[in-house]
Amino acid sequence: MPDISVVTDSACDLMPDFEQARDIRVVPLTIRFGGQEFDAISAKEFWDLHGVRFPFRCRSTRNPAFLG
């Protein structure tokens, strides 16, 4: 057993093969939204609850106004 372990919750965005290859432990995260409770929920389901379209439209570069 290693002296150090990496642990994350089930809301992380890691691929299962990545978790397994690096022996990353994933613990369940319960999400409460309004009167509902979710033990396992996808990112799409989470954002659908908030009325946000998924996947997000992302920029490939930062806004030049934010560059120092």
N, C-alpha and C positions, 0 to 999 in steps of 0.2 A: 504494500500500500504506500503510495507516495506521501511525502510530508506535506505537500500543498495540493489542493484540489481547486478546480475552477467550477463554480456553481453559478447558474443563471436561472431566471424564471422563464416560464413557458411563453412569455410575450416577446422573448428575444427573437432576432431575425437571423438565426443561424440555420444553415442547412443540416438536416439530420446526419448526413455522412461526415460533415465537418465536426459535429458534436461527438460522434462515435470515434472518429480517428484520433481525437485529442482527449478522449475520456472526460468530456465536459458533462457535468451532472445538470439535469434540467428538473426544477421543482415546479409543481403546478401553481399557477396564479389564478385566483378567483377574481373576476371583474364584476362589480355591481354597477348596474346602469338603471336608474329609476328603480322600479320594483323588481327588476329581473337580476338573476345571478347566473354568470357563465363560468364554467370550469375550463372549457376549451373553446376558443373562438379564433377565427382567422382574422388577419388584418383587414380583409375586405368586409367581413361581418361587423367588425368593430367600427370602421368608418361609416358603413351603411347606417348604423345606429345613430350616428351623429349627423347624418344627411350629407356626408362629404363624398364626392365622387372618387372612386379608386380604380386604377392607380392614379397617383398624382402626376401632373405634368411637371416635369423637372427641367431646369435649365442645365445645360452641360457646362456652363461657366458662371462664375459669380458676376453679379452686377458691378460694372466698373465704378459706380459711385461708392461702393464699399471698399474698394482697394485703396490702401493707405498711401 
